[in-house]
């Protein structure tokens, strides 16, 4: 059986505090040459962005 080489879990979600002490959440794609990275106030929004991200790099 061959491995499915097209599917990769490339989106990461991270949590950090900004300079004013507010909690922020980041969704970022780790695929080479993609460059997708966005910041959100809520974790649910970051998870939604991560689930719906379509990486343009093939």
KOLDO-198186 format. One line per field, with one value per atom (N, C-alpha, C): x, y, z. Coordinates in pm, 1 decimal. Atoms other than C-alpha are relative to their C-alpha. Example, Ala and Ser with C-alpha at 12.3 -4.5 7.8 and 13.67 -1.06 7.14 Angstrom:
residues 2
px	[89.0 1230.0 90.0 -82.0 1367.0 -77.0] $
py	[-119.0 -450.0 120.0 -119.0 -106.0 109.0] $
pz	[0.0 780.0 0.0 -6.0 714.0 73.0] $
//
This chain:
residues 58
px	[85.2 0.0 90.0 -80.3 142.1 -52.7 37.6 140.7 -62.2 61.6 -79.6 92.1 -100.2 185.6 -58.6 59.1 -57.1 -49.9 55.8 -198.4 108.5 -90.9 7.9 -70.7 53.9 -97.4 100.7 -102.0 86.4 -38.5 42.7 -113.3 18.3 -25.0 -8.9 -76.0 68.6 -196.3 82.6 -78.8 -8.3 -68.7 56.3 -99.2 113.0 -99.5 93.3 -70.5 51.7 44.1 65.8 -55.3 83.3 60.4 -66.6 256.3 -89.6 94.0 -57.9 -57.8 44.8 -107.5 -122.8 116.2 -392.5 43.4 -28.6 -404.1 -37.3 21.5 -371.3 27.4 -16.8 -388.5 41.6 -54.3 -200.0 -24.0 8.3 -273.8 104.1 -107.3 26.9 20.8 -28.3 106.1 151.4 -143.0 444.1 51.9 -45.6 460.1 101.5 -99.3 761.0 -64.5 43.6 690.1 -147.6 142.6 329.9 -18.2 7.5 353.7 -130.9 127.1 5.8 22.7 -8.8 1.2 -93.5 93.6 -277.0 -18.1 22.8 -349.1 -148.0 140.3 -687.4 -11.5 26.1 -835.7 -49.9 57.0 -1014.1 62.3 -56.7 -883.7 -91.7 93.1 -1199.5 19.7 -22.5 -1132.5 129.3 -126.4 -772.6 -16.2 23.5 -888.0 -81.5 78.9 -1146.1 87.9 -90.4 -881.1 94.1 -89.7 -651.8 -71.2 75.7 -922.8 -36.5 46.1 -1029.1 112.9 -112.5 -679.5 27.2 -35.7 -604.7 133.7 -136.1 -233.8 16.8 -16.5 -157.9 124.7 -125.1 184.0 -24.4 16.6 186.2 134.5] $
py	[-117.9 0.0 124.5 -121.7 338.8 105.9 -108.3 636.9 114.7 -116.8 933.6 118.9 -105.5 1197.0 140.1 -131.8 1479.6 62.8 -54.8 1516.1 18.2 -28.0 1682.3 92.6 -88.8 1841.0 112.2 -103.7 2168.3 126.4 -121.8 2421.7 -18.1 2.8 2499.9 114.3 -102.5 2692.9 26.6 -37.5 2883.7 109.8 -102.0 3105.8 83.2 -89.5 3409.4 121.6 -124.4 3736.8 116.5 -115.4 4064.9 97.1 -98.1 4372.9 60.0 -55.1 4476.7 -106.6 105.9 4142.4 -75.9 71.6 4020.6 -130.5 129.9 3658.9 1.4 6.8 3610.1 -141.7 133.3 3298.3 14.5 -6.6 3236.2 -130.9 115.2 3000.1 22.6 -14.7 2939.8 -130.2 115.9 2705.1 -20.2 29.9 2531.3 -54.9 48.4 2428.9 97.7 -89.1 2564.3 94.8 -105.5 2889.4 35.0 -32.4 2919.3 140.4 -133.2 3217.1 33.4 -26.0 3180.1 10.6 -21.2 3325.7 114.4 -103.2 3517.1 -6.7 -10.6 3636.0 25.0 -14.0 3613.8 21.0 -19.3 3715.3 -128.4 122.6 3381.0 -125.0 127.1 3026.3 -65.4 59.8 2914.2 58.7 -63.6 3164.8 -51.1 52.4 3043.5 -143.8 137.9 2681.5 -7.6 -4.0 2767.3 38.1 -39.1 2942.1 -114.1 112.1 2641.6 -111.7 106.9 2397.2 35.2 -40.0 2599.8 48.5 -46.0 2696.1 -96.2 78.1 2577.0 52.4 -41.7 2591.1 6.1 -12.7 2724.7 -69.5 63.0 2555.4 -148.3 143.3 2213.4 -66.0] $
pz	[0.0 0.0 0.0 9.3 -96.5 96.7 -90.9 134.9 -78.9 62.7 52.9 22.3 -13.2 -12.2 -17.7 21.8 -90.7 129.1 -123.1 262.0 103.9 -109.8 531.0 97.5 -101.7 858.6 18.5 4.4 804.2 76.0 -68.5 1005.4 150.3 -142.7 1362.5 65.9 -78.2 1630.7 124.2 -116.4 1898.7 78.9 -88.1 2192.9 57.8 -57.9 2314.3 59.2 -55.5 2501.5 -70.9 68.8 2318.6 101.7 -86.0 2461.0 106.9 -97.7 2649.8 92.7 -88.5 2825.4 -45.4 52.4 2605.6 -64.6 58.8 2496.8 -147.8 144.8 2120.4 -46.8 56.6 1904.9 -146.0 134.8 1582.5 -73.5 89.5 1295.2 -108.8 97.6 1069.5 -75.2 84.1 782.9 -4.2 -3.0 798.4 -132.1 130.2 432.8 -59.1 61.8 242.3 -100.1 91.7 56.1 8.8 -9.6 180.7 57.6 -58.2 417.1 70.3 -67.9 573.8 150.3 -143.3 925.4 37.8 -43.9 1101.2 149.9 -144.2 1454.5 26.8 -38.4 1627.2 150.3 -142.2 1962.1 65.2 -55.5 2009.2 -59.9 47.7 1983.0 -103.5 95.0 1801.3 -140.2 130.0 1522.6 -63.1 52.8 1487.1 -46.9 40.7 1473.4 -128.5 122.8 1206.6 -119.0 107.6 997.7 -36.4 25.8 1035.3 -75.5 66.2 928.1 -143.8 133.7 622.9 -89.0 80.0 502.0 -115.5 118.2 149.6 -47.7 33.7 86.2 -152.7 144.6 -264.5 -51.9 42.2 -272.4 -24.3 31.8 -438.5 -10.7] $
//
